[in-house]
């Protein structure tokens, strides 16, 4: 019996403790904050220091764009 061995090409990542992440954010001197999360029961949580929905959307879109760029760079490095 033989098995095909596949090379793992993903980038391993470790999850961070939310408390540690929030403490780090408190020390970052942020001017505006948008927080999205999910509790242990799967309930979504959202809060923002910014009242304007357009600005909140802008921050979320920029965060998604930066995340996609990071993933693209990681994929390019693997090639």
C-alpha positions in Angstrom: 0.0 0.0 0.0 1.4 3.4 -0.9 0.1 6.9 -0.3 0.7 10.1 -2.3 2.5 12.7 -0.2 1.5 16.3 -0.8 3.6 19.2 0.1 1.9 21.7 2.4 2.2 25.1 0.8 0.1 27.1 3.2 1.5 29.5 5.8 0.9 28.2 9.3 -0.7 30.8 11.6 -1.4 30.7 15.2 -4.6 32.3 16.6 -4.1 35.0 19.2 -6.0 35.4 22.4 -8.5 38.2 22.0 -7.5 39.8 25.3 -3.9 40.0 24.2 -4.9 41.5 20.9 -7.1 44.1 22.5 -4.3 45.1 25.0 -1.9 45.5 22.0 -4.5 47.7 20.2 -4.9 49.9 23.4 -1.1 50.6 23.3 -1.1 51.5 19.6 -2.5 55.0 20.0 -5.3 54.5 17.6 -7.6 57.5 16.7 -10.5 55.4 15.4 -11.4 51.7 16.0 -13.8 49.2 14.5 -14.1 45.9 16.3 -15.7 42.7 14.7 -15.8 39.4 16.5 -17.7 36.2 17.3 -18.3 34.8 20.8 -18.0 31.2 21.8 -21.7 30.7 20.9 -21.2 32.0 17.4 -22.9 35.4 18.1 -21.5 38.2 16.2 -20.2 41.4 17.9 -19.6 44.7 16.3 -18.7 48.1 17.7 -17.1 51.2 16.4 -15.7 54.4 17.8 -16.8 56.1 14.6 -20.5 57.1 14.1 -20.4 57.6 10.3 -21.2 54.3 8.5 -19.3 55.4 5.4 -16.1 55.9 7.4 -16.6 52.5 9.2 -17.1 50.8 5.8 -14.0 52.5 4.5 -11.9 51.1 7.4 -13.4 47.7 6.9 -12.7 47.8 3.1 -9.1 49.0 3.7 -8.5 46.2 6.2 -9.8 43.6 3.7 -7.7 45.1 0.9 -4.6 45.0 3.1 -5.4 41.4 4.1 -5.7 40.3 0.5 -2.4 42.1 -0.3 -0.6 40.2 2.5 -2.0 36.9 1.2 -0.9 37.7 -2.3 2.6 38.5 -1.1 2.8 35.2 0.8 1.6 33.3 -2.3 4.2 35.1 -4.4 7.0 34.2 -1.9 5.9 30.5 -2.2 6.4 30.5 -5.9 
